[in-house]
Amino acid sequence: MSNAIRSIAACGLAAVTAVSAVAKEGMFTPEQMPAIAPDLREAGLALYPDELADLTAFPMAAVVSLGGCSASFVSPKGLVVTNHHCARGSVQFHSKPERNYLEDGFLAASMAEELPAPPGARVYVTTGVEDVTEQVSGGLDPALPPRERYELMEDRRKALTKSCESDPGHRCRVSGFFGGLRYKLIKYLEIRDVRLVYAPADAIGRYGGDIDNWRWPRHTGDFAFYRAYVSPEGQTADHSPDNVPFEPAHYLAVSAAGLDDGDFVMALGYPGGTSRYARHVTVENLFEREYPRSVARSRERIAVIESAAPEGSDLRIRYTGQLAGLNNGMKNREGQLEGARRQRLVERRAQRDGSLDVWIAGQDDNAALAEAIRNYDALATENAEESRRYYHYNAARGAQLFGAARRLYRLAREKEKPDAEREPGYQERDLRSFRQRLSRLDRRYHPSVDKALWMHALGGYLAQPAEYRVAAFDEVLGMTTDVDEAAVSSILDHYYAETVLEDAETRLALMDATPRAIEAHDDPFLRLAVAVFDSDMEREEASKTRSGRGNLLRPQYMQAIIDWQRSEGHTTYPDANGTLRVTYGTVLGGSPMDGLIYEPFTRLNGILEKDSGVAPFNAPAKLLERARAEDYGAYRLESIGSVPVNFLSDLDSTGGNSGSPTLNANGELVGLLFDGTLESVVSDWDFNPRTTRTIHVDTRYMLWVMEKIDGADWLIDEMRVVGLN
């Protein structure tokens, strides 16, 4: 193990020992496992902790990313299990009013009937991690101008990525840890042929809907299955009827014996991001200004979509994913705001910053470090002011066809450069996913709903003072003077009537257009994209300069945090950043506030108590019948006298962990992580062992639904199910 990796591996030890009696704070990187081996053993892990550091060994090699959700292999034939809400976009993609898989569920009768996931769906298997800190940030003069620093570091990252991706069938990324103190090059096997195998009906997989979201007790069968396919030669390939199931090196056994209160559990997955080291200036801006505004906007957009896309219509099917995302995000923000209020987050973050300042003042040569942190705070203030200034303009750019037009024109401009000099997202490595993104638009767009959303966004934008608006945008739209709602509606009607971008073939053909061809095009969305390009690039250049300043200042701040916490007897762990992590603890209920008691399990008969027959509490009749008959089969948990549906743990998790396999002490699959309680969501900023609880769907409920309700016996037979009576 290199010194750099040992330095990272040491981080998190104090976080574990400080709260080992109640909760295990920290989302640990695989190479940290040997360093925390004693605590893993004490917590109950039966596997050798060192095994968890090997990405090519069991169980780490069975864990995959879907590019936003986590998942795992559960058969030797590439069968992948994840959350229902992670696969729901694929279900929606194939649904129509006359064939509504969202309502009815989908189960392939055989491999031949599995459905291709939407364009761009991927399964990523982490195959290697290399410390590249010196290659990314080493040898840079602190006096280097910020814009040059940003450009040089971006060029280095792109070069590392390109070299790594010379291995066919792989994708690579350079990720920063500890605010840019460390960088790692992470290599993934990219599987491009992904097919939907099985997803229960929404009345199971989304039971409780937005009402129960982030709440306990839950009774949600949040699971679904994909399958990964490769070429007959075993290579990564695009979708083809000739492809064959991928054969993973390792896959997880599925436990029908499950677990009970107090048992050891761990989840392996790809948590998206935490911000536990954010400064007070950032926390205050987000929780006192940005988040309340975000909640209000989400609520308004939900109302617009629900009005423009009536329940039961094809429009609602097209926009169901966006609605779910808006509702989920809004409730998350509401929970974070309430948690921050209850835990006095803003006040306590100011106190923490003050304590750090006092410590710095007591160090030798403290002046430079104190100045760097003052400058870091000033940078955060500038970023917040920029966000406020362009908040409504950014929303006003949200029409889907306008977004496609801007990306197409940017692509045309970027393609004039050598590939190494292009912006990330527009290089040759990105064009396949670029094309697939344009293709996906057809089943997630309709002009009437898009116009309604654009009208709403423009209403907020047009109410802003001149300095918060963009002249080129106003001029092309014909909004340089006051315009009423009817006039705006008429202008937008022209855009949707005259555009050619609703045609998929036209959109895709424009990927090969030159800048001059797009500039001469008479499509109104393309004209608008051309008009705002220069002003948008000015903003981007300013943002890159600020990022360059951050690349110098943020590591200094994080080094101060690490040194300060070490002086206090603690060790710092890295924030989550979308890379493979391990979190562990126990099955555990809780009491997040006075008088509120959470049991660790919910029961199948709890669905009978909750069900009203009206969505989202409308379980299938067959499920209700089997539950009333207490037809538990082999999946009854004696301690609760029923089939366990969901369970709570004290695992440290966040967004991106959705679908993470939850394993018992022997590395067997006992559940899927799918949510947190509302009291937990503020843990992205501030971990609290009393309130932090993670929600999982129990494998016993998964197997019960598969066997008793949906007849997915061929999938049960394909998996290695252990612990059956």
N, C-alpha and C positions, 0 to 999 in steps of 0.2 A: 504493500500500500504506500503510495507516495506521501510526502510530507503534507502536500496540499490537501490530499484526500483525508489524511489523519486529522488535519486542522478542522475540516468540515465535519468529520465523523465525531469529533469530540463535542460538537455543538448539540445541545439538547439534553445532555446528561443531567444537569441540574434541574432542568424543567421536569424531567421524569422523577428524580428523587424528591423534589419538593412537594409533589402532589401524588406520590405513589399510593397513598392510602385511599385516594378517592378517584382521581382521573389522571390519565397520562397525557399531559399537554405536549403537543408537538407532532408534526407530520414528518417522519424521518425518511431520509434518503436510504436506499438499500445498503450503501457502503457504511452507514452508521450502525448497522445491526451488531457487528462484533463488539463495538464500544459499549452498547447498552445490553449486552448479553446477560449480565447478572440480573438486571431488572426484568428482562423478558422471561428468564427462568423462574424468578420469584412470582411473576404474574401468572405463570402456568403454561407457558409454551413448551410443548413436548418435542418439537423439532429442534435441530441444532441451529442456533441463531445465525451462525456463519453461513448456513445454506441460503438465508434470505438475502445475503449480499451478492449471490451469484445469479445474474440475470438469465443465464442459460440453464439453470437447474430448477427443480421443483421447489416451491410453487411459483416463483417469480416468472418463469417462462410461460406460464399459463395465463398471465394477466395482460390485457391489451387495452388500448385506447381506441375510441371511436371518433376522436377529434372533437371533444366536448363532453363526452361521457366515458366512463370506464366499463370494462366488460371482462369476460374470461372464457377460455376454452373449457368445455365440459364433455368432450368426446374425442376419440382419435380421428374423427371425420370432420374436424373443423367447425363443430357446433359451438356457437357463442351465445352465452346468456348475458343479458343486460336488463336495465329497467324498461318497463313498458313505455314510460314517458320519453325515454331515449330513442326507442324504435317507432314512436307514434308518428313521426314525420313520414316514415316509409309506409305506414298503414294509411295515412291521409293521402299520400301520393297516388295510391291505387284505388282510393274510394270515390264513389259517385253515389248520387241519391238512390239509384237502382241497384247498387252493389256497394253497400256502406260497411266496409270492414271495421270502421271505428265503432259502429253500433253492434255489429254481429261478431266481431273478432275474425281472425284469419288463422287457419291451420292448413298447411300443405299436407296432402295425403301421402306424398312421397317427395324425394329430392327433385323429381322431374317437375313438380308443381310449385316449387319455391319461386318467389317473385323477386326480380331484381330490385335492390334498394335504389332510391333516387340517385341521379347522377352526382358524383362527388362523394358518395358514401365510401368509407375506408375502415379497415381494421389495421391498427398499427401495433407491431410487436417490438418492444425495446430490445435491442440486441447488443448495445454497447454504450459505455459512457467513458469519456476521456477528459481529464482536466486540461483546459486550454487557456488558462488565465494569462499566462505569459504571452501567448500568441495573439490575444485580443487586446489586452491593455498594457502589456509590458513595454518599458522603454519610452513611454510618452512623456514629453516635457510638460510639467505643470503649467508652463507659460504658453502652451499651444493655444491659439485662438479656439473658442468653443466650437465654432462651425467646422473647423478643420479636425478637431478632436472627434466630433461626431462622425464625420465622413471617413476618417481613417479607421475608426473602430468598426464602422459598418462594412467597409471594404475588407477588413480582416475577417469579419464574421462570414461574409459572403464567400470569401476564398476558402475558408475552412469547410463551409457547407458544400461548395462545389466539389472539392476534393473528396469529401466523404461520400457524396452521391455518385461518384464515378463507379461505385459498386451498383450494378443494375438492380432495380427492384427495391431500392432503399430510399428513405427520406431522412434528412438530418436537420438538426437545429442546434444553434448555440444559445444556451440559456444562462442567465445571470443568477448568481446566488449571493445572499448577504449584500444586496444593494449594488452589486457589481464588484465586490471584493474578489469573487471567484466566478469563473466561467467554465461551463462544461459543454463539450460537443457530444450530443446524444444521437444515436443512430437507431433508426426504426426500419424493420421490414414493413413495406407498404403493400397491403393486400387490397386490390382495387375491385375485384368481383365479389360483392357482398349481396347476399340474398335473404329476404325475409322468409322465415320458416314458420313462426308461430307467434301470435300476440292475442291474448284473450280480449274479449269485448271490453269497451270502456267501462261497462257496468261492473267489471272486476278489476281491470288494470288501472282504472282511474276512479275507483269507487270513493265517493266523498268529494271528488272534484276540487274546485277552488275553495269550497267551504271548509273542508278538512285540511287543506294544504297547510303545512307547517304546524299542524295541530296534533295533540295526543289526547285521547286514544285514536288510532288509525286502524282501518280495516281494508287496506289497499293491496291488491294483488299486482304490485308494480314490477312485473317481469315479462320478458319477451325473448325470443330466440332469433338470431341470425345464423347464417353459415358462410364461412370464408372459402372462396374458390381460387384456384391457381391453374396455370396451363397444364396440359398432360405431362410436361417435362418438370413440373413442380416450380415453375417460375411465376412471378407476379405478372398478371395479364389483365387486360380489360375484359368486360363481360363477354362471354362466348358460350354457346351450347356445348362446345368441346371441352370446356374447363372441367376440372375434377376437384373434389373437396380437398382443402388444405389439411395436411397431416402435421399437427403441432408436435413439438418435441415432448411436451408435457401437457396434461389437462387435469382438471380437478375432479375428484370423486364427489358426488352429491350425497349429503347425509340425510337419511330419513329418520335417524335417531335424534338429530338436532342437539339441543342444549337446554340448560335451565338457568334460573336466576343465579347470578354470581359466577357463571362459567367464563373462562378466558375466551376472548374473541380478538381477532385482528382483521383489518380491512386493507387490501392492497389496491391502489388505484392512482388516479391522476388528478389530484385536487388543483383547482384552477388558480386560486390566489388568495392570500391573506395579507393584511396590512398592519401587523401588530407592532411595527416599529415606526409607523407614521407619526410625524410631529404634530404638535397641537394646532399649528396654523392650518394644516390639511384637515385634521379631524373636525375642527370648528367649522370650517367652510362647508364640508360635506354634510355634517349633521345639523347645522343650523340654517343652511341655505339650499344646497344642491339636492339633498335627499327629500326634503319636504316638497320641493318643486317637482322632482321626479315622480313622487307619488301622485301629485295632482295631475300631472300630464298623463300618466298611465291610466288613471281613472277616466280621464276625458277621452283618450284614444279607445279604450274598451267600449265606452258608450257609443262612439262613432261607428265602430265595426259592428257592434250588436244591432245598431239601427240600420246600417247599410247592408248587412248580410244576415237576413232573418234566419232564425232557428229552423233546421231541417232543409235548408236550401243548399244548392251546390256552392253558392258563395260562402256559406258558413263552413262547409267542408274545406274550401280553399284557404280560409283564414283561421281555421281552428288552431293551427300551430302558433300563429302570431298572438291570438287571444290567450292561449295557455301561457305563452311566454310573458305577455304583459301582466296577466294576473299573478303569475309566480313572482315576477320581479317586483311588482307593487307590494305584495304581501311580505316579501323579504325585506324591502325597504321599511315598511311599517314596523316589522319586528325589530329591525336594527335601531330605528328611532326610539321605540319603546324600551328596548334593552339598554341603549345608551343613556336614556333618561333615568332608568332605574339604577344603573350602575355608575351614574355620574361620570360617564366616559370623558366628556370634554374637559370637565374640571380636573379629573384625575390625570389626564394626559398632560395638562398644563403643569401639574405638580411633578410628574415624571420628568418633563423637560427641565423644570427648575432644579430638580435634584441632579440631573446630568450636568447642568451648567455649574452648579456648586462643585461637583467633582472635578470638572475640567479646570476650574479656577485654582484648584489645589495641586495641579500637576505642573511639572517643569515644562517650559516652552509652551505654555497654554494659549498664548495670544493668537497664533496662527490657526489653531484648531477652533477656538471660540469664534474667530472671524469666519472660518469656513462654514460653521453651523449657522451663523447669522445670515450669511449669503444663501445658504440652503433654504432657510425660512423665507428669505426675500424672493427666491425663485418660486417657491410654492405659492406665495402671494401673487406673483405675476401670472402663474398658470391659472390660478383661480379667477383673476380679473379677466384674462383672455376667455376663459370658459363662460363667464357671465356675459361678456360682450357679444359673443357669437352664439349664445345658447339658442335663440329663436331663429337665427339664420340657419344653423345646422339642422334644426327641425324642419325648416322650410325647404331644405334640399332633399327631404325624405321620400318624395314620390319615387316609386320603384323604377319607372322608365327613365327618370332623370338620373337615378343612380347608375343604371346601365349605360346611359349616354356618357356620363362623366368617366366611367371606367373605360369605355371604348375609346374615347378621345385621349385619355391618359395613356392607354396602351399604344395608340398610334404614335404619340410623341416619344414614349420610352423606346419603342422599337427602332427609332433612328439612332440610338446609342449602342455601343458594344454591350453585349449581354452583362458583363461584369459591372458595368456602370449603371445599369437600370435599377430602378427602385424595387425593393422586395415586393412581390405580388405581381410583377410584370416581367419577370425573367422567363427564360425558356422553360425552366423547371415548374413554373406556375401556370403555364398556358392550358394544360389539360384541365386543372381545377377551375380556371377562369371560364373555359368553354362550358364546363358542366354547371357552373353557377348560372350562366346565361340560360342554359337549357332548363334548369329547374323552375324558372320563373313562370312557365305556363300553368302549372298546377297550384301556384301560390299568389296569383294576381288576378284582379278583375278591374277594369277601368272605373266602374261605378264606385267601388269601395276605395280604390286608390285615390280617386278624385275627392271623395269625402274626407279622407285623411289629409290630403294636401290642402284642401280648403281650411280645415281646422288649424293646421300648422301655419298657414299664411295669415290667418286671423291674428295669431299671437305675434307674428313677425311684423305685420303692417302697423301694429300698435306701438312699435318701438321708436325711439328717437332716431334721427338721421345717422348719428354716429354709431348706432348699433345695426345699421343696415348696409347692404352692399350695392353700390350704385349700378354696376353692370347687371346684376340680377334684376333690380327694379326696372331698369331701362328696357331690357329685352322682354320682360313680362308685361310692360306697359303700365307699371305701377309707380311712376315717378311723381304722380299727384295723388291726392286722396281718391280712393275708389271704394264704392260700396260693395256689399256682398254679391249683388246681382252682377255687377261688372266683373268681379273676380271669377264668378262662376262661368260667365260667358267666355272669358279669356281661357280658362282651363278646358272648357268644352272644345275650343279650337285645338288645343294641344292633343287631346285624346282622339279627336276626329282626324287629324292630319298626320299623326305619327305612323311610322312603318315599323317601329320597334316592338309592336305586339306580335309580330311574325317571327317565330324562332329562327327560321332559315336566314332571314334578313339580319337579325342580331348577330348570328354566328358569322355570316359573311363579312360583317363590318369589322371583325377581328383582324382582317387582312387589309383594311383600308389605310391609306396614307393620311397624315394630318390634313393635307390639302383637300383630299376627297371629303373628309368629314366637315371641314370648314366650308366647303361649297355645297354641302347637303342641305336640302330644304326641310328636313325633319325638325319640328320645333324643339324637341328635347335636345337634339344634337346642337342646334343653334344656341340654346341656353347653356349647354355644357361648354361650348367654345367661348362664349361670352364671359363666363365666370372663371375660366381657367387661370388667367394671370393673377387675379386677386386671390384666388385660392392658393396658388403657388407662393405668393408673398407670405401668406399666413403659415404655410408649411415650412418655408425657409426660416421664419422666426421661431417656429416650434423646434426645428432641428438645432438652432443655435441654443435655445433653452435646454434642449436635451444634452447638448455637448457640455453645458455648464453642470448639469446634473451628473453626467458621467464622471466629472472630477470631484464634485462635492459630496455626492451620496455615499461613495465608499469611505470617505473620511468620517462622515457621521456614523456609519455602521461600525467602523473600527472603534470609534469612541464608545458606542453602545457595548460592543464585545468586551473592551478593556474595562469599562465601568462595571459591567455585570460580573466579570471575573474577579474584580476587586471586592465585590460583595459576596463572593462565594457561589456565583451562578455561572452557567454557561449558556450562550446564545444559540438558538436553533434557527434554521433558515425559514423564511416565509415560504408558503406554498407558491409554486410558479408553473403549474401544469405538467410537472415531471413526476415520474413514478415515485410514490411514497408509501410508507407503512405507518399505520396508526393502530394502537392496540389498547386493550383495557378489559372490561368485563360487561356481561349482561347486567344491567342495573337500572332500576326505576329511579324515582327522585321526587324532590319537593322543591320546585323552582321558586316558590313564594309561599308565604304563610297560608296554611289551610288547603293548599293544592297538592295532592298526592298522585304521583304517576306510578301505576303498576308496571312491571317490566314486560308483560305480555298482554296482547289482546286475543280474544277467543273467537272461534267461528260463530258461536251462538250470539256474540256481540253484534254480528251483522243482522240477525233477526231483530234485535232490540232497536237497531238504528234504522233499519230499512223502512221507507215510506212508500215505495213503489214509484216515486217521482225522482227523476234525475236531480242530483247525482247519487241519490240513495235508492237505487233501483236495481238491486242484484238480480241476476237471471232467476227465473222461476225454478229451474232445476237445482240451482245452488241452494235456494231457500228450502226446497223440499228435502234435499239431502241433509241440510243442517238441522231441520226440525226432526228428522228421523235419527239424528245423532249417528249418522253413517260416517264415522271417522276413519274406518279402515285401519291401516297400520300407522297413522300419523297423529294419534292422540298423545298429548303430553299429560302424564298422570297428575302432575302437580297443579294443573289448572283444569283438568277434567274435560279438555276439548282439544281441537286442532288449533295450535297457535298460528295466528295470522301475521301479526307484526310484533317486533320486540324492540326494546330500547337498550342502548349501551352508552357508556361514557366515552366513546371514541371521539377523537378530535378530527373533524371533517369539515368540508366546505363544498361549494359548487365545483363540479367536475368529478367529485367522488361518486356521483350518481352512477349506479351500476357496479360499483366496486364489489368484488367478491368478499364476503365476510366469512372468515375461516375459523374453525375451532382449533384447539391446541395441537391437533394432528394434521392440520392443513387441509381438512375436508370442508367443502362448501356447506355452510349452514344458513346462509342468507345473502341478500343483496342490499347494500346500503342505498337508500333512496331519498332520504330527507333528514331534516333536523327539526327540533321543536322551535316554536316561535321565540322562546326565551333564549335559544342557542345562537341565533343568527348573528348577533353582535360579536360572537367569538371570532369572527373574521378580524376584528380589531382588538379584542380583549378577552382572553380565555378566562372563564369562570367555572371552576370545577363543580359548583353547586348547580348551575343552570345548564351547562353544556350536555346535551343528550342527542344522540343520533338514532334515527329510525331505520329499521331494516325489515324487509319482507322475509318471513321464515321459509326455508326450503320445504318444510312439511306442508305448508299451505300451498306452495307452488306445485308440489307433487300431487296433493289432494285435488286441486283444480284440474291438473292435467289428466289425472286418472278418472275422477268422478264426474267432472263437468264437461270437459272438452274432448275426451277420448284421445288424448295425445300419447297413446301407448307406445307407438313406434319410436317416439323421442325418448320416453322413459327407458325403453329397451336399449336404445343406443347409448345412453349414459351409463356410467358405473355408479349405481345407487348402492350405498352402504348403510348398514344399521337397520335394515328391515327386520321386523319381528318374524 
